[in-house]
């Protein structure tokens, strides 16, 4: 009923406009259909990569009641498997760069009511700055007809409590220009995200060089005291336990997992999203982002990506242990990892280890070929120079 009242108050624009919205890859976002005629009881969402494109995707079951469990959505899966429509709003889970484009709310007859210009910015080449090392964000870039800058979100919560933790601040790329296409609604005026379709093509060559940013700093927050067990429960527990020994109770739920030696593993923190403050520990060792963030060292085997997942490449025996996950300053789960030897099994091209090996072999082959060709070219030049002198 509240939704219907909102639709009665907000008239649909006579000329379809697009609201600009920017997100970081792997984040989920919701696009509300802010207006529709009173007689329309269900909406259809359309996706267009660019304005006027003939390739239009229909994102609905034509009933407006499609539901998905975001916990079952895999990273990198097709967009048609990563969306849901709830109360006329479109929800896209774990958005990818290819999800950038125009989203239109309308009917199956082709009547459009509201539109969005969505820009999903990649996290692969993100610029990282550590405040503790006196590193600073990128400076603004200004040219004659436009300026490029970074707009930062608020700092996250401290990802640990009671010990030194870390905070993140995500920044997305934006551009300010008086030459933006007028069909796009911008707030504030003349400011849109760098991947917006309202940016003229002649500006995009320079703007593409600008990357999203993340700033990381240390923090220290006290833990909130949790209510302990009642006195009666504690006494019963002590009676059941052996004399002189206390029963072992894990601080958080523990999941046990067996991994084959040499294979890859990705661990996700339960209930965590990329915008959350997430931290990882191995037993009593803190895995701080200053040392374990992806990109800090190109040869890293264990690292944390910008989606807060813990990656272990080519699992080794010393990777055995318990990995604890912190979410929003509270330890929430543990993963007990054991590594075992595996028997003979067939490798496929889909295995990360196979891809890594093929990439290493091809890179080595290219380098050896370049050195071989370079040596022969040098010898030819040397003999040609000697013949010239002798002639």
N, C-alpha and C positions, 0 to 999 in steps of 0.2 A: 504493500500500500504506500509506503514511503517512496519507493522508486517511482510509482505512478504519479504521485504528487510532484516529484522533481520534474518528470517529463512534461507535466502540465505547465510548469512555471518557465521552463527553458524552451523557447521556440527554436526550431531548426533554421540555420542560415539559408537565405535564398540562394547564395552562391557557395558551393562546397569549399571549405577551407581545411587546412591541415595543421594540427597542433604538433609542434616539434617536441620529441622526447628522446633522451639519450641514456644508454645503459652500458655497463661493462659486460663482456662476454661471460656466459655461464650463469648470469643472474636471471631471475624470473621477474616478469613485469605484468601489470594488469592495465588494460585499456578500457575504460568505461564508455558505453554508448550514451553520451550525455544528452541526446535528444532523439525523439522519435514521435511520429503521430500517435494520437491516443488510441486509435483503432488497431494499431500494430501490436500483436501479442507475442511475436517471436522475431528475432533478428538473424541475419546472415552476415558473417564477417568475410570480407574479401581481402586478399593480399596481392599487391602489385609491386614488382621490383622497382619499376620506374613509371612515371606518369605516361598514360596512354599506351602502356604495354598490352599486347594481345594475350600474353601469358598471365592469366589471372587465376589464383588458387582460391577455391571456396573452402573456408574454414568453419564448417558446421555440419551437423547432421540434419539440417533443415527443421529442427525442432527446438533448438536453443537450450537443450538440456544435456549436453555432452559433459561427462565428468571424467577426470583422470586423477589418479593418485600420483602426486609429484614424487613420491618416494620410489616409484618404479620407473621413472624417466632416466634413461642413460645419457651420459654426456655425448654430444655429437650425433644423436639420433635425428631422424628427419622431422622437420617442423610439424608435419601433419600428424605425428605421433606425440607431439609435445605441447598441445594446446587444449584448452578447456573453455567452455562458455558457461558462465554462471550469472544469473540475473542480468542478462544482456551484455555483460562485460566479457571481454576476451582476455584469457590468461595464457601466457606463453611461458613454459618452463625451460630453464637453462638455455636461454637465447644464445644463438650463434651469430657470427658476423653476417652470414648469408641471410639471416632473418631481417636485415635492414631493408626498409622500403615503406610503401604506403599501405596502411590498414584502413579499410572502409567499413562502416557499419551501415547496413541497409536491409533490403528484403530480397527474397529469391526472385522477384520480378525485375530486379535491377535498379530499384530506387535507393539512393544513398542519402544518409542523414548526417553522418559525422565522419571525419577522417583524421588520421594521425600520420606523421612523418617520423618514423622510428629509426634511430641510429644506434646500432650495436657496435661498440668499439672493441677491437681485439685486445686481448691481454697478453699475447705472445711476445710482442716487442715493447711491452710497457717499460717506462723509465722509472727506475727505483732510486730513491734518495734516503739515506740514513742520517737522521738529525744528530745522532750521537757522534758521527764522524764529520760533523760540520758540512754535510752535503746539503745542497739547496735545490728546490724545484727549478724547472726550466723557466727562463725569462720569456716575457711576452715578445712576440715578433710583430712588428708594424711595417706595413707597406703603404703605398699611396692610397689605395682604395679599400683596404681591409686591414684588420689586426687579428692575430691569433693568440689565444691565451688559454690558461687552464683554470677551470672552476672546480674547487675542492669541496667534497662533502665534509660533514662533521667527523671528528675523530671517533673511532670505535671505542668501546669499553676496553679496559685493560684485560688482556686475554688470560691472565693468571691472577691469582690472589694469594697473599701471604708471602710470595717470592717475587723476584723481579720478573716483570712481564713486558709485553710490547703492545703498542697501539699502531693502527694503520689509518691513513687518510687517503682516500681514493680521489683522484682528480681526472676529469674528462676534458677533452679538447673542445673549445668553442671558438667561434669566429664572429667578429663584429664588423658589419659593412652596411652602407646605405644602398648597396646594389643587389640586395637579396630579392628573389622573386616574390611578388606581392601576394601570391596565393597561399603563402604559409604564414600562420599566426605565430608571432614570436613574443616572448615575455622574458626579459625586457625587450624593448623595441630594437630591431636591427641586430639581434644576437641569436644565433642558432648553433647547434652542435656542428662539428667539422664535417661529419658525414651526411649532413642534411641535403636533400635534393633541392633546397632553395639556394644553395651556393652556386654561383655561376661557374661554368666549366673552366674558364680562363684563370680562376683562382685556385682550382683544386690541386694543381701540380705542386705548389708550395705548401698548401695546407696538409696534404697527405704525409709530409715529412714529420709533422707534429704527432706525437704519440701520447696516449694516456699516461698518467703518473700515479705513483703510490709513494707516500712518505711514511717512514717507520721511525718510531722513537721508543725509548724505554719508559716504563711506568712501574709504580708500586702501589697496590691497593690492598687494604686489609680484607680478610675473609669474613663473610657474614656468618655469625654463629648459628649453627643449625640446632634444632631441638633434639636433644639426646633421648635415648630410650627411657621409658618409665622405670621406676625403681623395681617394681615387681617383675617386669620382663627381664631386667638385668640379673636379678637374683636367680630366676629360673635358668637363664643361660649359664650362669656360673655353676649351678647344680648339675646340669647335663654335662658340662665340660669335665675333663679329667682333673684330678686333684693337682693343684699347682700349675695348671695350664689353662690359658684362656682360649676359647674357640676362635679360629681364624675367620674373620669376616672381611671381605673385600670392601674397600672404600666406595667403589663404583661397580656396576655390572661388568663382568669380564666375559669376553667372547674368545673362544679358543679356535685357532686356525692353523692348519698344516700347509706348508708351502714347499714345492719341489726346489731342490738346489739348482741355482742358475736361472730360474724363471723370474718374471717381473711381477710386482705386486703394487696395487693402489689401495690405500685405506682411506675411507671417508668417515668423518665424524658424524655420529647420528644426530639428525635434526639440524645440522649446520647448513648455512647458505653462504655463498661467496662474500656477502656483505657483513657477515657476522665476524666477531673477534674469536678466532680459533687458534689454539696452540697445541703442540705435541711434545711429549716427553717419552724417552726410552728408559724404562726403569727409573733411576734417579737422575738421569742426564737430561737437561733441558735442550730441546732442539730449537734454538732461537733463529729467527729469520735472518739475522745479520750473518749467519754462517750457513743456513740451510735453505734459503729462498732460491727458487729456480733462477738461473742466470747469474748468481753470484760467482759460480765457478763452472765453466763449461764441462768439466770432467766429473761433475758430481754424480754419484751413484744413488745417494739418498737425498731427497730434496722435497720441499713443500711448494706446490704451485699456487697461483693466485686465486684458485677456487677453494683453497684450504685443504686440498687432498695431500696425503703423505705418499710419496712414490719411493719404491725400492727397486732398483734395477739389478738384475743378475743376483738374486738372493744368495747370500753366503751364510756360512755356519755362525759367524759372529753376529748376524742379524737377529738371532734368537733372543727372545726377551718379551717383556710386557710393554706395549706402547699405550700411553695414556693420552686421552683427548680432553682438552679444555674447551668449553664453549661459553662465551660471554662471561668469562671470569670464574667459571665453576667447572671442576673436573666432573665429566659426565659418563665416561666409558673407558674401558680398557680392552686391549686386544693382545691375547697371549699367543705369540707366534713361535711355532716350532718348525725347523727346517729339516727335511729328510731327503735322502738320495732317491732318485727316480730311476725306474727301469728304462729300457729303450722305448722311445715313442717317436712317431713321425712328426717332423716339423712342417708347418705350413707357412705360406707367405703372410698370413694374418698375424703370426706371432711377432710381438715387439722385438724379441731377441733376433729373429730371422731378418727383420727389416734393418735392425741396427748393424748386423753382420754384413748384409748386402751393401749398405751405405758405406761402411768402413772399407770393404774390399774395393768398391768402385772408386772411392776417394783415393785410396792407395794406388790403384791402377792409373788414375788420371795423373797423379803426381809423378809416378815413375815414368809415364809416357812423356810428360812435359820435360823431365830431366833428360831423358833419352834424346828427344828431338832437339833440345837446347844444346846438348853436347855435339851432336852431328852438325847442327847449323854453325856452331863455333868452329869446328874442324874445317868445314867447307869454306868459311870466311878466311880462316888462316891460310889454307892452301891457295885460295884465289889471290890473297895478298902477296904470298911468296911468288906465285907465277907472274904477277904484275911487276914485282921488283926484278925478277930474273929476265923478264922480257924487255 
